[in-house]
Amino acid sequence: MAFSTVGVIISHINDDNLPEISRHRTMASVPFGGRYRLIDFVLSNMVNSGVTTVGIVVKNNYQSLIDHLGSGKEWDLARKDGGIILLPPYSDETEAPYTTRLEALMGITGFLTHRTEEYVVISDCDGIAHMDIADVVRYHEEKQADITMVYHEESHASSSYYMTLAPDEEGRVREIEINPRLRGKMNLYINVMVMSREFLINTIHDAVTRGYSSFGRDILTKNVDTLRIFGYPHKGYFAAVDTLKDYYARNMELLDKTVRDELFGARDIYTKVRDSAPTRYLAGATVSNSLISDGCVIEGRVENSILFRGVKVGKGSLVKDSIIMQDTVIGGSVSLECVITDKNAVIRDGRKLAGCEEQPYFVPKGRML
């Protein structure tokens, strides 16, 4: 990377959008695509762009995130200086955990002050994309921007809180709207921004003195005319995971080779390595148009589905249009259609479960049905 950049990932800020799956884990550690976690995408984008220090802001339920990240060696971030740094939910100024993005940033001013990098890239974990962070930083520097916000042209926004940008021909943002009632295409901010480290620290201190609580409402929208805010258009594949319906649809899109090639083809997406035996296909097993991870044992039929590691599908069972997470056990003569099971679920013999694309049937973690 031509510019010195530190990464900040906010792991919890969108947990309420996906309560079914984030009940026992952070948004960052939500499983995705058979073997990944949502944080793998933004973290890999940073590492592939030369970012070697990433602070990850946590809040609660982050044990699974710690287990997943480990020392950071899978992302080449097991380093004496920098690497992955977990940032706790409490700051020196308060005993209460943060509730907003701005409060989360206020809590990590100590981390930011002790860093020496010129720029900071801040990202959430609810977006899935292949993105060249280095190019965003170059754009920010070329435009001499105060803040650069990455956006993607979308036809709708499913989140309960979202921002749209109105950049002019030069890319400078002239208007920022929060939750506008728009129809058709919109420039949807995808929760990735770049600014200089010094500017961010000064902005946080100013927000503290003024009693601000919202980064979007108190800083961005109020100062769009005075700050040099630029929009960086992300042209490639982007998928937001804001609801259970979105989670289901975004996983199912991975069955399209074009989507897989765009998301995984250009640069690697790194994740925790689990040494498992290859999947075993026993007599009577048939699999079509599915992603099957290692360690599975299949005796039944699997169609248009995603199976995470260690899943067992019993004899005579049908798994169709479904997402089956790690170490789930499906008994014999079971029928699953449009079903999402969390980890370690058990579906007993003869059960028939069905949902639909608009409302998939969800089986919680560790549940036996």
VMD Tcl script that draws the C-alpha trace (Angstrom):
set ca {
  {0.00 0.00 0.00}
  {1.35 3.40 -0.93}
  {-0.07 4.96 2.23}
  {0.29 3.98 5.88}
  {-3.14 2.81 7.06}
  {-4.57 1.25 10.21}
  {-7.84 -0.66 10.12}
  {-10.74 -0.45 12.59}
  {-13.53 -3.04 12.40}
  {-16.68 -2.55 14.48}
  {-17.88 -6.07 15.16}
  {-21.22 -5.50 16.93}
  {-22.89 -2.43 15.53}
  {-25.38 -4.37 13.35}
  {-26.18 -7.28 15.70}
  {-29.82 -6.26 16.11}
  {-30.41 -6.69 12.37}
  {-29.85 -10.45 12.58}
  {-30.97 -11.46 16.10}
  {-31.66 -15.09 15.21}
  {-28.03 -15.86 14.35}
  {-26.22 -13.18 16.38}
  {-27.91 -14.16 19.66}
  {-24.88 -16.22 20.74}
  {-22.17 -14.47 18.71}
  {-21.19 -11.13 17.24}
  {-22.17 -10.07 13.73}
  {-18.50 -10.41 12.85}
  {-18.49 -14.13 13.62}
  {-21.75 -15.07 11.87}
  {-20.99 -18.14 9.69}
  {-21.28 -17.66 5.94}
  {-20.73 -19.59 2.73}
  {-19.87 -23.00 4.17}
  {-16.58 -22.18 5.90}
  {-16.27 -18.43 6.44}
  {-17.33 -15.83 9.01}
  {-18.55 -12.38 7.98}
  {-15.43 -10.70 9.35}
  {-13.27 -12.74 6.96}
  {-14.31 -10.58 4.01}
  {-13.48 -7.14 5.41}
  {-10.40 -8.45 7.21}
  {-9.09 -10.12 4.05}
  {-9.77 -6.96 2.03}
  {-7.64 -4.99 4.48}
  {-4.81 -7.53 4.56}
  {-4.76 -7.88 0.76}
  {-4.43 -4.09 0.57}
  {-1.40 -3.97 2.87}
  {-3.08 -3.11 6.18}
  {-1.04 -4.91 8.87}
  {-2.66 -3.51 12.02}
  {-6.39 -3.96 12.60}
  {-8.21 -2.95 15.77}
  {-11.44 -4.89 16.28}
  {-13.99 -3.19 18.52}
  {-15.94 -5.75 20.55}
  {-18.86 -5.47 22.97}
  {-20.35 -8.78 24.13}
  {-20.73 -12.41 23.02}
  {-17.32 -12.24 21.38}
  {-15.88 -15.57 22.57}
  {-16.61 -17.18 19.19}
  {-14.87 -14.26 17.49}
  {-11.79 -14.75 19.65}
  {-11.81 -18.48 18.88}
  {-12.09 -17.77 15.17}
  {-9.35 -15.14 14.96}
  {-6.87 -16.86 17.25}
  {-3.43 -15.32 16.85}
  {-4.34 -13.96 13.41}
  {-1.91 -16.21 11.57}
  {-4.42 -17.19 8.86}
  {-4.52 -13.52 7.84}
  {-0.74 -13.05 8.30}
  {-1.50 -10.84 11.29}
  {0.38 -12.76 13.99}
  {2.87 -9.95 14.53}
  {4.89 -8.49 17.40}
  {3.99 -4.97 16.28}
  {0.42 -4.50 15.14}
  {-1.56 -7.45 13.85}
  {-5.03 -8.07 15.30}
  {-5.81 -6.01 18.40}
  {-9.08 -6.59 20.25}
  {-10.47 -3.33 21.61}
  {-12.75 -3.72 24.67}
  {-16.21 -2.10 24.95}
  {-15.19 0.14 27.85}
  {-13.12 3.30 27.60}
  {-11.14 5.24 30.17}
  {-13.89 7.86 30.37}
  {-16.90 5.64 31.03}
  {-17.85 2.39 32.73}
  {-20.75 1.77 30.35}
  {-20.35 -0.07 27.04}
  {-20.99 1.88 23.87}
  {-24.40 2.00 22.19}
  {-23.61 3.96 18.99}
  {-20.87 4.06 16.39}
  {-19.60 7.40 17.68}
  {-19.43 6.11 21.25}
  {-17.51 3.08 20.01}
  {-14.98 5.36 18.32}
  {-14.77 7.53 21.44}
  {-13.78 4.42 23.36}
  {-10.78 3.67 21.15}
  {-9.14 7.11 21.10}
  {-6.29 5.70 23.17}
  {-5.62 3.06 20.51}
  {-5.78 5.66 17.74}
  {-3.52 8.10 19.58}
  {-0.78 5.51 20.04}
  {-0.78 4.47 16.38}
  {1.50 6.18 13.87}
  {-0.30 5.40 10.59}
  {-1.45 8.32 8.46}
  {-4.92 7.03 7.59}
  {-7.69 5.02 9.23}
  {-10.15 2.78 7.39}
  {-13.28 2.01 9.43}
  {-15.64 -0.80 8.49}
  {-18.60 -2.77 9.80}
  {-19.04 -6.51 9.24}
  {-22.47 -6.66 7.58}
  {-21.22 -6.25 4.00}
  {-19.74 -8.93 1.75}
  {-17.53 -7.72 -1.07}
  {-14.15 -7.96 -2.72}
  {-12.78 -4.45 -2.29}
  {-9.37 -2.86 -2.90}
  {-8.93 -0.77 0.25}
  {-5.67 0.63 -1.08}
  {-7.54 2.13 -4.03}
  {-10.04 3.78 -1.66}
  {-7.15 5.33 0.30}
  {-5.51 6.56 -2.93}
  {-8.83 8.12 -3.98}
  {-9.11 9.79 -0.57}
  {-5.64 11.27 -0.88}
  {-6.09 12.42 -4.48}
  {-9.34 14.21 -3.60}
  {-7.76 15.77 -0.50}
  {-10.87 14.64 1.29}
  {-11.68 14.93 4.98}
  {-13.84 11.80 4.82}
  {-14.30 9.26 2.02}
  {-17.44 7.11 2.20}
  {-17.78 3.97 0.06}
  {-21.15 3.49 -1.59}
  {-22.83 0.98 -3.88}
  {-25.74 1.55 -6.24}
  {-28.69 -0.41 -4.89}
  {-32.38 -0.66 -5.67}
  {-33.43 -1.01 -2.03}
  {-32.15 -0.95 1.55}
  {-33.42 -3.61 3.93}
  {-31.73 -2.26 7.07}
  {-33.74 -0.20 9.56}
  {-30.95 2.41 9.54}
  {-29.14 3.38 6.36}
  {-27.63 6.38 4.61}
  {-27.70 7.45 0.99}
  {-25.20 9.77 -0.68}
  {-25.60 12.34 -3.44}
  {-22.13 12.97 -4.96}
  {-21.56 15.54 -7.69}
  {-19.55 14.95 -10.90}
  {-16.26 15.24 -9.01}
  {-17.38 12.79 -6.37}
  {-17.93 15.31 -3.59}
  {-20.95 14.43 -1.50}
  {-23.46 17.26 -1.51}
  {-26.24 15.57 0.43}
  {-26.49 12.73 2.94}
  {-29.89 11.35 3.86}
  {-30.73 8.93 6.64}
  {-33.52 6.44 5.98}
  {-34.97 8.35 3.01}
  {-38.13 7.03 1.40}
  {-36.71 6.50 -2.06}
  {-37.74 4.24 -4.90}
  {-35.44 2.92 -7.58}
  {-31.66 3.15 -7.60}
  {-29.88 4.82 -4.70}
  {-26.25 5.36 -3.70}
  {-26.25 3.31 -0.52}
  {-23.40 3.90 1.94}
  {-21.94 0.48 2.77}
  {-20.33 1.30 6.12}
  {-16.73 1.66 4.94}
  {-14.99 5.02 5.33}
  {-11.48 6.47 5.24}
  {-10.07 9.55 6.96}
  {-6.75 10.67 8.34}
  {-5.99 9.42 11.83}
  {-5.38 12.95 13.11}
  {-8.67 14.20 11.62}
  {-10.59 11.33 13.23}
  {-9.06 11.97 16.66}
  {-9.86 15.69 16.44}
  {-13.39 14.92 15.27}
  {-13.96 12.58 18.22}
  {-12.66 15.13 20.74}
  {-14.91 17.81 19.23}
  {-17.89 15.47 19.39}
  {-17.22 14.78 23.07}
  {-17.16 18.50 23.93}
  {-20.42 19.07 22.06}
  {-22.19 16.09 23.60}
  {-22.75 14.33 20.29}
  {-23.85 10.70 20.20}
  {-24.42 9.85 16.51}
  {-21.67 9.85 13.90}
  {-24.19 9.92 11.06}
  {-26.61 12.55 12.32}
  {-24.29 14.78 14.37}
  {-21.14 14.75 12.25}
  {-21.87 13.67 8.67}
  {-25.27 15.19 7.87}
  {-24.68 18.39 9.86}
  {-21.33 19.11 8.22}
  {-21.82 17.94 4.65}
  {-21.49 21.53 3.40}
  {-18.35 22.39 5.37}
  {-16.35 19.14 5.33}
  {-14.80 17.70 2.17}
  {-16.77 14.46 2.10}
  {-16.29 12.33 -1.01}
  {-18.04 9.20 -2.19}
  {-16.08 6.25 -3.57}
  {-18.23 4.04 -5.85}
  {-17.82 0.31 -5.32}
  {-18.58 -1.22 -8.71}
  {-18.23 -4.94 -7.98}
  {-20.36 -7.45 -6.15}
  {-21.74 -6.30 -2.82}
  {-24.17 -8.05 -0.51}
  {-25.56 -6.67 2.73}
  {-26.68 -9.07 5.46}
  {-29.33 -7.09 7.34}
  {-32.10 -9.65 7.93}
  {-32.55 -13.42 8.02}
  {-34.06 -13.17 4.55}
  {-30.92 -11.36 3.34}
  {-28.70 -13.93 5.02}
  {-30.49 -16.74 3.22}
  {-30.46 -14.98 -0.16}
  {-26.79 -13.95 0.03}
  {-25.73 -17.51 0.83}
  {-27.85 -18.91 -1.98}
  {-26.19 -16.49 -4.42}
  {-22.93 -18.37 -3.86}
  {-24.40 -21.28 -5.82}
  {-24.01 -19.04 -8.88}
  {-20.49 -19.55 -10.27}
  {-20.39 -15.97 -11.55}
  {-20.86 -14.65 -8.01}
  {-18.28 -17.07 -6.59}
  {-15.72 -16.10 -9.21}
  {-16.19 -12.38 -8.53}
  {-16.07 -12.73 -4.77}
  {-13.27 -15.28 -4.47}
  {-11.47 -15.20 -7.81}
  {-9.36 -12.04 -7.75}
  {-7.82 -12.28 -4.27}
  {-7.98 -14.83 -1.50}
  {-10.52 -14.63 1.30}
  {-8.77 -16.01 4.37}
  {-10.40 -17.89 7.23}
  {-9.57 -20.16 10.13}
  {-8.24 -23.50 8.96}
  {-9.83 -26.60 10.42}
  {-8.08 -29.87 9.60}
  {-10.96 -32.20 8.79}
  {-11.23 -35.37 6.77}
  {-12.68 -35.10 3.26}
  {-16.44 -35.42 2.90}
  {-17.68 -39.01 2.63}
  {-20.41 -39.82 0.13}
  {-21.94 -43.15 1.14}
  {-24.17 -45.47 -0.85}
  {-27.37 -43.70 -1.87}
  {-25.90 -40.19 -1.65}
  {-26.70 -37.71 -4.43}
  {-25.57 -34.07 -4.47}
  {-26.43 -31.43 -7.04}
  {-25.64 -27.68 -7.31}
  {-24.44 -27.43 -3.72}
  {-21.43 -26.27 -1.71}
  {-20.20 -29.04 0.56}
  {-17.47 -28.33 3.12}
  {-15.00 -30.87 4.45}
  {-15.81 -33.38 7.16}
  {-19.40 -34.08 6.07}
  {-20.98 -37.53 5.83}
  {-23.80 -37.79 3.30}
  {-26.13 -40.74 2.73}
  {-29.18 -38.84 1.44}
  {-29.92 -36.22 -1.22}
  {-28.61 -32.65 -1.14}
  {-29.94 -30.16 -3.71}
  {-29.19 -26.43 -4.09}
  {-27.85 -26.22 -0.56}
  {-24.82 -25.16 1.48}
  {-23.40 -27.57 4.05}
  {-20.82 -26.32 6.54}
  {-18.11 -28.52 8.02}
  {-18.97 -31.75 9.77}
  {-22.63 -32.00 8.72}
  {-24.22 -35.47 8.65}
  {-27.15 -36.26 6.34}
  {-28.87 -39.56 7.09}
  {-30.12 -42.23 4.72}
  {-33.24 -41.37 2.75}
  {-33.17 -37.69 3.76}
  {-33.61 -34.72 1.44}
  {-31.90 -31.36 2.07}
  {-33.12 -28.84 -0.49}
  {-32.57 -25.07 -0.82}
  {-31.15 -25.02 2.71}
  {-28.18 -23.77 4.75}
  {-26.89 -26.30 7.27}
  {-24.27 -25.00 9.68}
  {-21.35 -26.78 11.25}
  {-21.74 -30.18 12.96}
  {-25.50 -30.37 12.43}
  {-26.84 -33.95 12.46}
  {-29.76 -34.78 10.16}
  {-31.32 -38.16 10.83}
  {-32.87 -40.64 8.40}
  {-35.91 -39.96 6.19}
  {-35.81 -36.22 7.01}
  {-37.11 -33.56 4.60}
  {-35.71 -30.03 4.83}
  {-36.66 -27.28 2.38}
  {-35.67 -23.60 2.77}
  {-34.27 -24.33 6.23}
  {-31.37 -22.68 8.09}
  {-29.89 -24.64 10.99}
  {-27.40 -23.04 13.34}
  {-24.42 -25.04 14.62}
  {-24.83 -28.39 16.40}
  {-28.53 -28.74 15.65}
  {-30.07 -32.21 15.58}
  {-32.98 -33.09 13.29}
  {-34.40 -36.44 14.34}
  {-35.57 -39.22 12.03}
  {-38.65 -38.56 9.95}
  {-38.93 -34.84 10.62}
  {-40.26 -32.57 7.85}
  {-39.37 -28.86 8.06}
  {-40.07 -26.26 5.41}
  {-39.91 -22.51 4.99}
  {-39.76 -20.28 1.94}
  {-37.33 -17.80 0.41}
  {-39.12 -14.89 2.05}
  {-39.13 -16.56 5.47}
  {-36.76 -19.52 5.82}
  {-37.35 -21.91 8.71}
  {-34.66 -21.32 11.34}
  {-33.38 -23.91 13.83}
  {-31.40 -22.31 16.70}
  {-27.94 -23.39 17.81}
  {-27.87 -26.76 19.56}
  {-31.63 -27.31 19.19}
  {-33.00 -30.84 18.79}
  {-36.18 -31.23 16.76}
}
mol new
graphics top color blue
foreach p $ca { graphics top sphere $p radius 0.5 }
foreach p [lrange $ca 0 end-1] q [lrange $ca 1 end] { graphics top cylinder $p $q radius 0.2 }
display resetview
